[in-house]
Amino acid sequence: MPIHPPNTPGAGPLLTPCKSRGVTLIELMVTVSILAILLAMGAPSMTAFLERQAVGSLAEQFASDVRMARTEAMKRGLPVSMCIRAPSNDPTGTPSCATQAGTRGFAAGWLVFSDFNGDGRLTSADRDVILRDQPAASARVASMRRSGSALAYTLQNTGVMVGASGHVTVLPPSGQAHQRLICVNFAGRARVTDIGKTACNA
């Protein structure tokens, strides 16, 4: 096979080397600046989104546990209560009910337990048994407080609420605009309102 020298008739096309061009320092700085501006603009929206997700998820979990407490009360034939979990520095210790709502209320965690005498307090001497131990919520939930002064919900073995029903307000750090309400009626049925509602009948 004949070998053609470069640039002679019959020779194939010449291969020219590909020139690569790097990024200058100025271009890199401009790109980083634009990214920083976009992230700064999107940060508040992302924070609000994460707060709404945290508040909604916790509200639905609480409502679900109220329904579970109602079902367990009827199934066991004795009262079942939900109380605010007392803070504890001992993770291996026995959980207990708080004696006051504190600044976070149910956001500090809650307990669902069979309540032999229906007093809303977890007492081993009364043969009370913990059915669910909900840990504290993240900092994206500022507070989760029940209307009125009661620290616990108690459902009778008929599924009916003991005492006043009321609602629980789940509030994020950003304020009332993103809050959710868990409405519990006298029949022990729970539902979660839309974002920003301030009353169960609104």
FENDA-V924079 format. One record per helix or strand of 2 or more residues. SS is the DSSP state (a for helix, b for strand). FROM is the first residue (numbers start at 1). TO is the last residue. If there is no record, write none. Layout:
((SS FROM TO) (SS FROM TO))
This chain:
((a 25 76) (b 80 85) (a 106 108) (b 110 114) (a 124 126) (b 129 134) (b 143 146) (b 152 155) (b 167 172) (b 175 184) (b 190 192))
